Amino acid sequence: MTIEWPLDLHPVAQSFYIHTLTASPSSAFTGAGPVLGRSGARWVAELTVEPTAGRLPWLEALLTRQRAGAVELLLPNYTRLAGVPAPETFAAYAAEIGETRFDDDTGFDDGTSFFPGDAGPPTLVGGCRGYLVLTGCRPGGVDVLAGALLQASPGRAHLVVGGVGVDQNGVALVAVAPPLRESPVAGLAQTSTSRVLMRMTGGAALASPTTPPQRARYRLSFVEVL
C-alpha cells in the first residue's frame, strides 16, 4: 500500500533537498584530511502544515494511515509543481537550418539533405547511475534542463545538476542526483509534479498542540525509501 500526498494540501513551509553522505577522516596531528563522498544520497523533506479547522480531522487520519513510516507515500516537491520550461527541441532546430525530415527518413528529390535527428519533444530514453539520456534536444546546447526535477520512474525523481552537451542527433547526456537506483522508464521528459517515494520519520507526528479555534501546526519529516 502506498499513499499519495494530496496536491492541495499545501505546507506553509518546506525543506526538500538531497542529503549527501560524506566522510572526513582527519589527521590526529594537523586536523587536515580529505572529504570523501559516500553512496546512499537520498531526498529528505520537512513540511510544516497548518490545516484549517475543517481539514484537521482529515489530516490526522492521513497521518495515522502512514503508521509512523510503516506505510510509504508519494510526496511532491511544492516548489517544483510547475516544472521548468522544456529546452528547445530538435524539430525547431531543424526548421531553423532548413533541413527536412519525412516519416520514411528520406529528403527531397532536389538534393535537400536530411538531418537524422529526433523531431519530437525531449524524451527520456535511458540512463545509468548518475546520468539520464534524453533525445529530441537542440544540438549544441549545454546544461539541458539544469535545475529541473525529472521523474525517471514512479516514485523516483532526480535533480538535473548539469550536462555534457547535445550531439548533432539531438541526444543529451545529463548528470542527475541522487543516482539512479532502478532502470528509468522511457517516455516524455516529465518535469512537473514529480513525486518521491518517501516514508515518515518519527512516531510523534500527531503530537501537535491545538489551540482554539482548532488551529494546529504539524512539523513533519520524511526520507526517501531506498
MARBA-3410 file (N, C-alpha, C, O; in Angstrom, 1 decimal):
226
0.8,-1.2,0.0,0.0,0.0,0.0,0.9,1.2,0.0,1.8,1.4,0.8 ~ 0.6,2.2,-0.9,1.3,3.5,-0.9,0.3,4.6,-0.9,-0.7,4.6,-1.7 ~ 0.5,5.6,-0.1,-0.4,6.8,0.0,0.1,7.9,-0.9,1.4,8.1,-1.0 ~ -0.7,8.5,-1.6,-0.4,9.7,-2.5,-0.7,11.0,-1.8,-1.9,11.2,-1.5 ~ 0.3,11.8,-1.4,0.0,13.0,-0.7,-0.8,14.0,-1.6,-0.4,14.2,-2.8
-1.9,14.5,-1.1,-2.8,15.4,-2.0,-2.0,16.7,-2.4,-1.4,17.3,-1.5 ~ -2.2,17.0,-3.6,-1.5,18.3,-4.1,-2.1,19.5,-3.5,-1.4,20.5,-3.4 ~ -3.4,19.5,-3.1,-4.0,20.7,-2.5,-3.7,20.8,-1.0,-4.2,21.8,-0.4 ~ -2.9,19.9,-0.4,-2.5,20.1,1.0,-1.2,20.8,1.0,-0.2,20.2,1.3 ~ -1.2,22.1,0.8,0.0,22.9,0.7,0.6,23.1,2.1,-0.1,23.5,3.1
1.9,23.0,2.3,2.5,23.3,3.5,2.7,24.9,3.6,2.7,25.5,2.6 ~ 2.9,25.4,4.8,3.2,26.8,5.0,4.7,27.0,4.9,5.2,28.1,4.8 ~ 5.5,25.9,5.1,6.9,26.0,5.0,7.4,24.6,4.5,6.8,23.6,4.8 ~ 8.5,24.6,3.8,9.0,23.3,3.2,10.5,23.3,3.1,11.1,24.3,2.7 ~ 11.1,22.2,3.4,12.5,21.9,3.0,12.5,20.6,2.2,11.9,19.6,2.7
13.1,20.6,1.1,13.1,19.4,0.2,14.5,19.4,-0.5,14.7,20.2,-1.4 ~ 15.3,18.5,0.0,16.7,18.6,-0.5,17.3,17.2,-0.6,16.7,16.2,0.0 ~ 18.5,17.1,-1.2,19.2,15.8,-1.3,20.2,15.8,-0.2,21.1,16.6,-0.1 ~ 20.1,14.8,0.7,21.1,14.6,1.8,22.2,13.7,1.3,22.1,12.6,1.0 ~ 23.4,14.4,1.1,24.6,13.7,0.6,25.4,13.2,1.8,25.7,14.0,2.7
25.8,12.0,1.7,26.7,11.4,2.8,28.1,11.6,2.5,28.6,11.3,1.3 ~ 28.9,12.0,3.4,30.4,12.2,3.3,31.1,11.7,4.5,30.5,11.5,5.6 ~ 32.4,11.4,4.3,33.2,11.0,5.4,34.4,11.9,5.4,35.0,12.2,4.3 ~ 34.9,12.4,6.6,36.0,13.3,6.6,37.1,12.8,7.6,37.2,13.3,8.7 ~ 37.9,11.8,7.1,38.9,11.4,8.0,40.0,12.5,8.1,40.5,13.0,7.1
40.4,12.8,9.3,41.4,13.9,9.5,42.6,13.4,10.3,42.5,12.4,11.0 ~ 43.7,14.0,10.1,44.9,13.7,10.7,44.9,14.1,12.2,44.4,15.1,12.6 ~ 45.3,13.2,13.1,45.4,13.4,14.5,46.4,14.5,14.8,46.4,15.1,15.9 ~ 47.3,14.8,13.9,48.4,15.8,14.2,48.0,17.2,13.6,48.2,18.2,14.3 ~ 47.5,17.2,12.4,47.2,18.5,11.8,45.7,18.8,11.7,45.4,20.0,11.5
44.9,17.8,11.8,43.5,18.1,11.6,43.0,18.2,10.2,41.8,18.3,9.9 ~ 44.0,18.1,9.3,43.6,18.2,7.8,43.3,16.8,7.3,43.7,15.7,7.9 ~ 42.5,16.8,6.3,42.1,15.5,5.6,41.1,15.7,4.5,40.5,16.8,4.4 ~ 40.9,14.7,3.7,40.0,14.8,2.5,38.6,14.6,3.0,38.3,14.1,4.0 ~ 37.7,15.1,2.1,36.3,14.9,2.3,35.9,13.8,1.2,36.0,14.1,0.0
35.4,12.7,1.6,35.1,11.6,0.7,33.6,11.4,0.6,32.9,11.3,1.5 ~ 33.2,11.4,-0.7,31.8,11.1,-1.0,31.4,9.6,-0.7,32.2,8.8,-1.0 ~ 30.2,9.4,-0.2,29.7,8.0,0.1,28.4,7.8,-0.7,27.7,8.7,-1.0 ~ 28.1,6.5,-0.9,26.9,6.2,-1.6,25.7,6.4,-0.6,25.9,6.4,0.6 ~ 24.5,6.4,-1.1,23.4,6.5,-0.2,22.7,7.8,-0.2,21.8,8.1,0.7
23.1,8.8,-1.1,22.4,10.1,-1.1,20.9,9.9,-1.4,20.6,9.0,-2.2 ~ 20.1,10.6,-0.7,18.7,10.5,-0.9,17.9,11.8,-0.5,18.5,12.7,0.1 ~ 16.7,11.8,-1.0,15.9,13.0,-0.7,15.4,13.0,0.7,15.1,12.0,1.3 ~ 15.4,14.2,1.3,14.9,14.4,2.6,13.9,15.6,2.6,14.2,16.6,1.9 ~ 12.8,15.5,3.3,11.8,16.6,3.2,11.3,16.9,4.6,11.2,16.0,5.5
11.0,18.1,4.8,10.4,18.6,6.1,9.3,19.6,5.7,9.5,20.6,5.1 ~ 8.1,19.3,6.2,6.9,20.1,5.9,6.3,20.6,7.2,6.2,19.9,8.2 ~ 5.9,21.9,7.1,5.1,22.4,8.2,3.7,22.7,7.6,3.5,23.5,6.7 ~ 2.7,22.0,8.2,1.3,22.1,7.7,0.4,22.7,8.8,0.5,22.3,9.9 ~ -0.4,23.7,8.4,-1.4,24.3,9.3,-2.7,24.1,8.7,-3.2,24.9,7.9
-3.4,23.0,9.0,-4.7,22.7,8.3,-5.8,23.6,8.9,-5.7,24.1,10.0 ~ -6.8,23.9,8.1,-7.9,24.7,8.6,-8.7,23.8,9.5,-8.5,22.6,9.6 ~ -9.6,24.4,10.2,-10.4,23.6,11.2,-11.2,22.5,10.6,-11.3,21.4,11.1 ~ -11.7,22.7,9.3,-12.4,21.7,8.7,-11.6,20.5,8.2,-12.1,19.4,8.1 ~ -10.3,20.8,7.9,-9.4,19.7,7.4,-8.6,19.0,8.5,-7.8,18.1,8.2
-8.7,19.5,9.7,-7.8,19.0,10.8,-8.1,17.5,11.0,-7.2,16.7,11.0 ~ -9.4,17.1,11.2,-9.6,15.6,11.4,-9.1,14.8,10.2,-8.6,13.7,10.4 ~ -9.3,15.4,9.0,-8.9,14.6,7.8,-7.4,14.4,7.7,-6.9,13.4,7.4 ~ -6.7,15.5,8.1,-5.2,15.4,8.1,-4.7,14.4,9.2,-3.8,13.6,8.9 ~ -5.4,14.4,10.3,-5.0,13.4,11.4,-5.2,12.0,10.9,-4.4,11.1,11.2
-6.3,11.8,10.1,-6.5,10.5,9.5,-5.4,10.1,8.5,-4.9,9.0,8.5 ~ -5.0,11.1,7.7,-4.0,10.8,6.7,-2.7,10.5,7.3,-2.0,9.5,6.9 ~ -2.3,11.2,8.4,-1.0,10.9,9.1,-1.1,9.6,9.8,-0.1,8.9,9.9 ~ -2.2,9.3,10.4,-2.3,8.0,11.1,-2.2,6.8,10.2,-1.7,5.8,10.5 ~ -2.7,6.9,9.0,-2.7,5.9,8.0,-1.2,5.5,7.6,-0.9,4.4,7.1
-0.3,6.5,7.8,1.1,6.2,7.5,1.8,5.4,8.5,2.9,4.9,8.3 ~ 1.2,5.2,9.7,1.7,4.3,10.7,3.2,4.6,11.0,4.0,3.7,11.1 ~ 3.5,5.9,11.2,4.8,6.4,11.7,5.9,5.9,10.7,7.0,5.6,11.2 ~ 5.6,5.8,9.4,6.6,5.4,8.4,6.5,4.0,7.9,7.2,3.6,7.0 ~ 5.6,3.2,8.5,5.5,1.8,8.1,4.8,1.8,6.7,5.0,0.8,5.9
4.0,2.8,6.4,3.4,2.9,5.1,4.1,4.0,4.3,4.2,5.1,4.8 ~ 4.4,3.7,3.1,5.1,4.6,2.2,4.2,5.6,1.5,3.0,5.3,1.4 ~ 4.7,6.8,1.1,3.8,7.7,0.4,4.6,8.4,-0.7,5.9,8.4,-0.7 ~ 3.9,8.9,-1.7,4.5,9.6,-2.8,4.3,11.1,-2.5,3.2,11.6,-2.5 ~ 5.4,11.8,-2.3,5.4,13.2,-1.8,5.9,14.1,-2.9,7.0,13.9,-3.5
5.1,15.2,-3.2,5.6,16.1,-4.2,6.4,17.2,-3.6,6.3,17.5,-2.4 ~ 7.3,17.8,-4.5,8.0,19.0,-4.0,7.2,20.2,-4.4,7.1,20.5,-5.6 ~ 6.7,21.0,-3.5,5.8,22.1,-3.7,6.5,23.3,-4.4,5.8,24.1,-4.9 ~ 7.8,23.3,-4.4,8.5,24.4,-5.1,8.7,24.1,-6.5,9.1,25.0,-7.3 ~ 8.4,22.9,-7.0,8.6,22.5,-8.4,7.4,21.9,-9.0,7.5,21.1,-10.0
6.2,22.2,-8.6,5.0,21.7,-9.1,4.8,22.0,-10.6,4.4,21.2,-11.4 ~ 5.2,23.2,-11.0,5.0,23.7,-12.4,6.1,23.2,-13.3,6.0,23.3,-14.5 ~ 7.2,22.6,-12.7,8.3,22.2,-13.6,9.1,23.4,-14.1,8.9,24.5,-13.7 ~ 9.8,23.1,-15.2,10.6,24.2,-15.8,10.3,24.1,-17.3,9.9,23.1,-17.8 ~ 10.6,25.2,-18.0,10.3,25.2,-19.5,11.2,24.2,-20.2,12.3,24.0,-19.8
10.6,23.5,-21.1,11.3,22.5,-21.9,12.4,23.1,-22.7,12.2,24.2,-23.2 ~ 13.5,22.5,-22.9,14.5,23.0,-23.8,14.1,23.1,-25.2,13.1,22.4,-25.6 ~ 14.7,23.9,-26.0,14.4,24.0,-27.4,14.5,22.6,-28.1,15.5,21.9,-27.9 ~ 13.6,22.3,-28.9,13.5,20.9,-29.5,14.4,20.8,-30.7,14.8,21.8,-31.3 ~ 14.7,19.6,-31.1,15.4,19.3,-32.3,14.6,19.7,-33.5,15.2,20.2,-34.5
13.3,19.6,-33.4,12.4,20.0,-34.6,12.6,21.5,-34.9,12.6,21.9,-36.0 ~ 12.6,22.3,-33.8,12.8,23.8,-34.0,14.2,24.1,-34.7,14.3,24.9,-35.5 ~ 15.2,23.3,-34.2,16.5,23.5,-34.8,16.5,23.1,-36.3,17.1,23.8,-37.1 ~ 15.9,22.0,-36.6,15.9,21.5,-38.0,15.2,22.5,-38.9,15.6,22.8,-40.0 ~ 14.1,23.1,-38.4,13.4,24.1,-39.2,14.2,25.4,-39.3,14.1,26.0,-40.4
15.0,25.7,-38.3,15.8,26.9,-38.4,16.9,26.8,-39.5,17.2,27.8,-40.1 ~ 17.5,25.6,-39.6,18.6,25.5,-40.6,18.1,25.0,-41.9,18.9,24.8,-42.8 ~ 16.8,24.8,-42.0,16.2,24.4,-43.3,16.3,23.0,-43.7,16.2,22.6,-44.9 ~ 16.5,22.1,-42.7,16.6,20.7,-43.0,15.2,20.1,-42.9,14.4,20.6,-42.2 ~ 15.0,19.0,-43.6,13.6,18.4,-43.7,13.7,16.9,-43.3,14.6,16.2,-43.7
12.7,16.5,-42.6,12.6,15.1,-42.2,11.2,14.5,-42.6,10.2,15.1,-42.3 ~ 11.2,13.4,-43.3,10.0,12.7,-43.6,9.9,11.4,-42.7,10.8,11.0,-42.1 ~ 8.7,10.9,-42.6,8.5,9.7,-41.8,9.3,8.5,-42.2,9.7,7.7,-41.4 ~ 9.6,8.4,-43.5,10.4,7.3,-44.0,11.9,7.6,-44.1,12.6,6.9,-44.8 ~ 12.3,8.7,-43.4,13.7,9.1,-43.3,14.3,9.4,-44.7,15.5,9.1,-45.0
13.5,10.1,-45.6,14.0,10.5,-46.9,13.9,12.0,-47.0,13.2,12.6,-46.3 ~ 14.6,12.6,-48.0,14.6,14.0,-48.2,13.9,14.3,-49.6,13.3,13.4,-50.2 ~ 14.1,15.6,-50.1,13.5,15.9,-51.4,14.4,15.4,-52.5,15.5,15.1,-52.4 ~ 13.7,15.3,-53.7,14.4,14.9,-54.9,15.4,15.9,-55.4,16.3,15.6,-56.2 ~ 15.3,17.2,-55.0,16.2,18.2,-55.5,17.6,18.2,-54.7,18.4,19.1,-54.9
17.8,17.2,-53.8,19.1,17.1,-53.2,19.1,17.8,-51.8,20.2,17.7,-51.1 ~ 18.0,18.3,-51.3,18.0,18.8,-50.0,18.3,17.7,-49.0,17.8,16.7,-49.0 ~ 19.3,18.0,-48.1,19.8,17.0,-47.2,18.7,16.7,-46.1,17.9,17.5,-45.8 ~ 18.9,15.5,-45.5,18.0,15.1,-44.5,18.9,15.0,-43.2,20.0,14.5,-43.2 ~ 18.3,15.6,-42.1,19.1,15.7,-40.8,18.5,14.6,-39.9,17.4,14.6,-39.5
19.3,13.5,-39.6,18.8,12.3,-38.9,18.7,12.5,-37.4,19.4,11.8,-36.7 ~ 17.8,13.4,-37.0,17.7,13.6,-35.6,16.2,13.2,-35.1,15.4,12.9,-36.0 ~ 16.0,13.3,-33.8,14.7,13.0,-33.3,13.9,14.3,-33.4,14.3,15.3,-32.8 ~ 12.8,14.3,-34.1,12.0,15.5,-34.3,10.9,15.8,-33.2,10.3,16.8,-33.3 ~ 10.8,14.9,-32.3,9.8,15.0,-31.3,10.3,15.9,-30.1,11.4,16.4,-30.1
9.4,16.0,-29.1,9.8,16.8,-27.9,10.9,16.0,-27.1,11.0,14.8,-27.3 ~ 11.6,16.6,-26.2,12.6,15.9,-25.4,12.0,14.7,-24.7,11.0,14.8,-24.0 ~ 12.7,13.6,-24.9,12.2,12.3,-24.4,13.3,11.6,-23.6,14.4,11.5,-24.0 ~ 12.9,11.0,-22.5,13.8,10.2,-21.7,13.9,8.8,-22.3,12.9,8.1,-22.5 ~ 15.1,8.4,-22.6,15.3,7.1,-23.3,16.1,6.1,-22.5,16.1,4.9,-22.8
16.8,6.5,-21.5,17.6,5.6,-20.7,18.4,6.3,-19.7,18.3,7.5,-19.5 ~ 19.3,5.6,-19.0,20.2,6.2,-18.1,20.9,5.1,-17.3,20.6,3.9,-17.3 ~ 21.9,5.5,-16.5,22.7,4.6,-15.7,23.4,5.4,-14.6,24.0,6.5,-14.8 ~ 23.3,4.9,-13.3,23.9,5.6,-12.2,23.6,7.1,-12.1,22.5,7.4,-11.8 ~ 24.6,7.9,-12.4,24.3,9.4,-12.2,24.0,10.1,-13.5,24.1,11.3,-13.5
23.5,9.4,-14.5,23.2,10.1,-15.8,21.9,9.6,-16.4,21.5,8.4,-16.2 ~ 21.2,10.5,-17.0,20.0,10.2,-17.8,20.3,10.6,-19.3,21.0,11.6,-19.5 ~ 19.7,9.9,-20.2,19.8,10.2,-21.6,18.5,10.7,-22.2,17.5,10.0,-22.1 ~ 18.5,11.8,-22.9,17.4,12.4,-23.5,17.6,12.6,-25.0,18.7,12.7,-25.4 ~ 16.5,12.4,-25.7,16.6,12.7,-27.2,15.6,13.8,-27.5,14.8,14.2,-26.7
15.8,14.4,-28.7,14.9,15.4,-29.2,15.3,16.8,-28.7,14.5,17.7,-28.7 ~ 16.5,17.0,-28.3,17.0,18.3,-27.8,17.8,19.0,-28.9,18.2,18.4,-29.9 ~ 17.9,20.3,-28.8,18.6,21.1,-29.8,20.1,20.8,-29.7,20.7,20.9,-28.7 ~ 20.7,20.5,-30.9,22.1,20.2,-30.9,22.9,21.4,-30.5,22.6,22.5,-30.8 ~ 24.0,21.1,-29.8,24.9,22.1,-29.4,24.6,22.7,-28.0,25.4,23.5,-27.5
23.5,22.4,-27.5,23.1,23.0,-26.2,23.9,22.4,-25.0,24.4,21.3,-25.2 ~ 23.9,23.1,-23.9,24.6,22.5,-22.7,23.7,22.8,-21.5,22.8,23.7,-21.6 ~ 23.9,22.0,-20.5,23.1,22.1,-19.3,21.6,22.0,-19.6,20.8,22.8,-19.1 ~ 21.2,21.1,-20.4,19.8,20.8,-20.7,19.0,20.5,-19.5,19.3,19.6,-18.8 ~ 18.0,21.3,-19.2,17.1,21.1,-18.1,17.8,21.2,-16.7,17.3,20.6,-15.8
18.9,21.9,-16.7,19.6,22.1,-15.4,18.7,22.7,-14.3,18.0,23.7,-14.6 ~ 18.7,22.1,-13.2,17.8,22.5,-12.1,16.4,21.9,-12.1,15.7,22.2,-11.1 ~ 16.1,21.1,-13.1,14.8,20.5,-13.2,14.7,19.2,-12.4,15.7,18.6,-12.2 ~ 13.5,18.9,-11.9,13.3,17.5,-11.4,12.8,16.7,-12.5,11.7,17.0,-13.1 ~ 13.4,15.6,-12.8,13.0,14.6,-13.8,12.4,13.4,-13.1,13.1,12.8,-12.3
11.2,13.0,-13.5,10.6,11.8,-13.0,11.1,10.6,-13.9,10.6,10.4,-15.0 ~ 12.1,9.9,-13.4,12.7,8.8,-14.2,11.9,7.5,-14.1,11.9,6.7,-15.1 ~ 11.2,7.3,-13.0,10.3,6.1,-12.8,9.4,6.5,-11.7,9.6,7.4,-11.0 ~ 8.3,5.7,-11.5,7.4,6.0,-10.4,8.1,6.1,-9.1,8.7,5.2,-8.6 ~ 7.9,7.3,-8.5,8.5,7.5,-7.1,9.9,7.8,-7.1,10.5,8.0,-6.0
10.6,8.0,-8.3,12.0,8.3,-8.3,12.2,9.6,-9.1,12.1,9.6,-10.4 ~ 12.4,10.7,-8.4,12.7,12.0,-9.1,14.2,12.3,-8.9,14.8,12.0,-7.9 ~ 14.7,12.9,-9.9,16.2,13.2,-9.9,16.4,14.7,-10.3,15.7,15.2,-11.2 ~ 17.3,15.4,-9.6,17.6,16.8,-9.9,18.7,16.8,-10.9,19.7,16.2,-10.8 ~ 18.4,17.5,-12.0,19.4,17.6,-13.1,20.4,18.6,-12.6,20.1,19.8,-12.4
21.7,18.2,-12.5,22.7,19.1,-12.0,23.7,19.6,-13.0,24.6,20.4,-12.8 ~ 23.5,19.1,-14.3,24.4,19.6,-15.4,24.3,18.6,-16.5,23.6,17.6,-16.5 ~ 25.1,19.0,-17.6,25.1,18.1,-18.7,26.4,18.2,-19.5,27.2,19.1,-19.2 ~ 26.6,17.4,-20.4,27.8,17.4,-21.2,27.6,17.8,-22.7,28.4,17.6,-23.5 ~ 26.4,18.4,-22.9,26.1,18.9,-24.2,25.2,18.0,-25.0,24.9,16.9,-24.6
24.8,18.5,-26.2,23.8,17.7,-27.0,24.6,17.5,-28.3,25.1,18.4,-28.9 ~ 24.5,16.2,-28.8,25.2,15.9,-30.1,24.4,16.3,-31.3,23.3,16.8,-31.1 ~ 24.9,16.1,-32.5,24.2,16.5,-33.7,22.9,15.8,-33.9,22.1,16.3,-34.8 ~ 22.7,14.7,-33.3,21.4,14.0,-33.4,20.4,14.3,-32.3,19.3,13.7,-32.3 ~ 20.7,15.3,-31.5,19.7,15.8,-30.5,19.8,14.9,-29.2,18.8,15.0,-28.4
20.8,14.1,-29.0,20.9,13.3,-27.8,21.7,14.0,-26.8,22.8,14.5,-27.0 ~ 21.1,14.1,-25.6,21.8,14.8,-24.5,22.0,13.8,-23.3,21.2,13.0,-23.0 ~ 23.2,13.9,-22.7,23.5,13.2,-21.5,23.6,14.2,-20.4,24.4,15.1,-20.3 ~ 22.7,14.0,-19.4,22.6,14.9,-18.3,22.9,14.2,-17.0,22.6,13.1,-16.7 ~ 23.7,15.0,-16.1,24.0,14.4,-14.8,22.9,14.7,-13.8,22.3,15.8,-13.8
22.6,13.7,-13.0,21.5,13.9,-12.1,21.9,13.4,-10.7,22.9,12.7,-10.5 ~ 21.2,13.9,-9.7,21.3,13.4,-8.3,19.9,13.3,-7.7,19.1,14.1,-8.0 ~ 19.8,12.4,-6.8,20.7,11.3,-6.4,20.8,10.3,-7.6,20.0,10.4,-8.5 ~ 21.8,9.4,-7.5,22.0,8.5,-8.6,20.8,7.5,-8.8,20.0,7.3,-7.9 ~ 20.7,7.0,-10.0,19.6,6.0,-10.3,19.7,4.8,-9.4,20.8,4.2,-9.3
18.5,4.3,-8.9,18.5,3.1,-8.2,17.7,2.0,-8.9,17.7,0.8,-8.4 ~ 17.1,2.4,-10.0,16.4,1.4,-10.8,16.4,1.9,-12.2,16.6,3.1,-12.5 ~ 16.0,1.1,-13.2,16.0,1.4,-14.6,15.0,2.5,-14.8,13.9,2.4,-14.3 ~ 15.3,3.6,-15.6,14.3,4.6,-15.9,13.3,4.1,-16.9,13.6,3.2,-17.6 ~ 12.1,4.7,-16.8,11.0,4.4,-17.7,11.1,5.3,-18.9,11.0,6.5,-18.7
11.2,4.8,-20.1,11.2,5.7,-21.3,9.9,6.4,-21.5,8.9,5.9,-21.2 ~ 10.0,7.7,-22.0,8.8,8.5,-22.2,9.2,9.9,-22.2,10.4,10.3,-22.1 ~ 8.2,10.8,-22.4,8.4,12.2,-22.5,9.0,12.7,-21.1,8.6,12.2,-20.1 ~ 10.0,13.6,-21.2,10.7,14.1,-20.0,9.7,14.8,-19.1,9.3,15.9,-19.5 ~ 9.3,14.2,-18.0,8.4,14.9,-17.1,9.1,15.7,-16.0,9.9,15.2,-15.3
8.8,17.0,-16.0,9.5,17.9,-15.0,8.5,18.5,-14.1,8.9,19.2,-13.1 ~ 7.2,18.3,-14.3,6.2,18.9,-13.4,5.6,17.8,-12.5,5.5,16.7,-12.9 ~ 5.2,18.3,-11.3,4.5,17.4,-10.3,5.3,16.1,-10.1,4.7,15.0,-10.0 ~ 6.6,16.1,-10.0,7.4,14.9,-9.7,7.2,14.5,-8.3,7.1,15.4,-7.4 ~ 7.1,13.3,-8.0,6.9,12.8,-6.7,8.0,11.8,-6.3,8.5,11.1,-7.1
8.3,11.8,-5.0,9.4,10.9,-4.5,8.7,9.9,-3.5,7.9,10.3,-2.7 ~ 9.1,8.7,-3.6,8.7,7.7,-2.7,9.4,7.9,-1.3,10.6,7.7,-1.3 ~ 8.6,8.2,-0.3,9.2,8.5,1.0,8.4,7.8,2.1,7.4,7.2,1.9 ~ 9.0,7.9,3.3,8.3,7.4,4.5,8.5,8.5,5.6,9.6,9.2,5.7 ~ 7.5,8.6,6.5,7.6,9.5,7.6,8.6,9.0,8.6,8.7,7.8,8.8
9.3,9.9,9.2,10.2,9.6,10.3,9.7,10.1,11.6,9.1,11.2,11.7 ~ 10.0,9.4,12.7,9.5,9.8,14.0,8.1,9.4,14.2,7.2,9.4,13.3 ~ 7.8,9.0,15.4,6.4,8.5,15.7,5.5,9.5,16.4,4.4,9.1,16.8 ~ 6.0,10.7,16.5,5.2,11.7,17.3,4.6,12.8,16.3,4.4,13.9,16.8 ~ 4.3,12.4,15.1,3.8,13.4,14.1,2.4,13.9,14.5,2.1,15.1,14.2
1.7,13.1,15.2,0.3,13.5,15.6,0.3,14.3,16.9,-0.7,14.9,17.3 ~ 1.4,14.4,17.6,1.5,15.2,18.8,1.6,16.7,18.5,2.7,17.3,18.8 ~ 0.6,17.2,18.0,0.6,18.7,17.6,-0.3,19.4,18.5,-1.5,19.1,18.6 ~ 0.2,20.4,19.2,-0.7,21.2,20.1,-1.7,22.0,19.3,-1.4,22.6,18.3 ~ -2.9,21.9,19.7,-4.1,22.6,19.0,-4.7,23.6,20.0,-5.0,23.4,21.1
-4.8,24.8,19.4,-5.4,25.9,20.2,-6.7,26.4,19.5,-6.9,26.2,18.3 ~ -7.6,26.9,20.3,-8.9,27.4,19.7,-8.6,28.5,18.6,-7.7,29.3,18.8 ~ -9.3,28.6,17.6,-10.4,27.6,17.2,-9.8,26.5,16.3,-9.9,26.5,15.1 ~ -9.2,25.5,17.0,-8.7,24.3,16.3,-7.6,24.7,15.3,-7.5,24.2,14.2 ~ -6.7,25.6,15.7,-5.5,25.9,14.9,-4.4,25.0,15.3,-3.9,25.0,16.5
-3.9,24.2,14.4,-2.8,23.3,14.7,-1.7,23.5,13.7,-1.9,23.9,12.6 ~ -0.5,23.1,14.2,0.7,23.2,13.3,1.4,21.8,13.4,1.8,21.4,14.5 ~ 1.6,21.2,12.3,2.3,19.9,12.2,3.6,20.1,11.6,3.8,20.7,10.5 ~ 4.7,19.6,12.2,6.0,19.6,11.6,6.4,18.2,11.3,6.6,17.3,12.2 ~ 6.4,17.9,10.0,6.6,16.5,9.5,7.9,16.3,8.8,8.4,17.2,8.1
8.5,15.2,9.1,9.8,14.8,8.4,9.7,13.6,7.6,9.0,12.6,8.0 ~ 10.3,13.5,6.5,10.3,12.4,5.6,11.6,12.1,5.0,12.5,13.0,4.8 ~ 11.9,10.8,4.7,13.1,10.4,4.0,12.7,9.5,2.8,11.8,8.8,2.9 ~ 13.6,9.6,1.8,13.3,8.7,0.6,13.5,7.3,0.9,14.4,6.9,1.7 ~ 12.6,6.4,0.4,12.8,5.0,0.6,13.9,4.5,-0.4,13.7,4.7,-1.6
14.9,3.9,0.2,16.0,3.4,-0.7,15.7,1.9,-1.1,16.6,1.3,-1.8
END
